[in-house]
C-alpha cells in the first residue's frame, strides 16, 4: 500500500456509518423485516432514496437490535427543513 492511501473507510451515507459504528450486520436489519439485503445495500450506498415508511422500518430494526431508541436523524440525512 502506498503512503498516500489511507486505511480509513469512506462512508457514503449516515446509514452506512451508523451500521459500521454500532457493529451491526446488514443481515440483522433485513431479518427484522426492514427490507431485503439488496435494498439495504442500495440505501447504504446512496443509490436510492428511502420512503418515510422504509426509514421507519430500518429505524425500528436498529432500535430492536441495539435495545435503545434510534432517531431517524442518526440513520438518514433528513435535510434542513425537516
C-alpha positions in Angstrom: 0.0 0.0 0.0 1.4 3.4 -0.9 2.0 6.1 1.7 -0.7 8.3 0.1 -3.5 5.7 0.6 -5.4 5.6 3.8 -6.8 2.6 5.6 -9.8 4.7 6.7 -13.1 3.6 5.2 -15.1 6.1 3.3 -18.8 6.2 4.3 -21.3 7.2 1.7 -24.3 7.7 3.9 -25.3 8.2 7.5 -26.9 4.7 7.4 -23.6 3.2 6.3 -21.7 5.0 9.1 -24.3 4.1 11.7 -24.2 0.4 10.8 -20.4 0.4 11.0 -20.1 2.4 14.1 -22.6 0.3 16.0 -21.1 -3.0 14.9 -24.3 -4.0 13.1 -24.7 -6.5 10.3 -27.0 -5.6 7.4 -28.4 -9.1 7.5 -29.6 -8.5 11.0 -31.5 -5.4 9.9 -33.0 -7.2 6.9 -34.0 -10.2 9.0 -36.1 -8.0 11.3 -38.3 -7.1 8.4 -36.8 -3.8 7.4 -36.2 -4.7 3.8 -34.1 -7.1 1.6 -30.4 -7.2 2.0 -30.1 -5.9 -1.6 -32.3 -2.9 -1.0 -30.4 -2.1 2.2 -27.2 -2.2 0.3 -28.6 0.3 -2.1 -29.7 2.6 0.7 -26.3 2.3 2.4 -24.5 3.2 -0.9 -26.9 6.1 -1.5 -28.1 4.6 -4.8 -31.7 5.0 -3.9 -33.8 7.2 -1.6 -35.9 5.6 1.1 -39.6 6.4 1.6 -40.6 7.6 5.1 -42.1 4.1 5.7 -38.8 2.4 4.8 -36.9 4.8 7.1 -39.2 3.9 10.0 -38.8 0.2 9.3 -35.0 0.5 9.3 -35.1 2.6 12.5 -37.3 0.0 14.2 -35.0 -2.8 13.3 -31.9 -0.9 14.5 -33.7 0.0 17.8 -34.7 -3.6 18.3 -31.1 -4.8 17.7 -29.5 -2.1 19.9 -32.2 -2.1 22.5 -32.4 1.6 22.5 -34.4 4.3 20.7 -32.7 5.2 17.5 -33.6 8.5 15.9 -34.2 8.8 12.1 -31.6 11.6 12.0 -29.0 9.1 13.2 -29.7 7.0 10.1 -30.7 9.3 7.4 -30.0 12.9 6.2 -33.3 14.5 6.7 -32.4 17.8 5.2 -32.7 21.3 6.7 -36.4 21.7 6.6 -37.4 18.5 8.4 
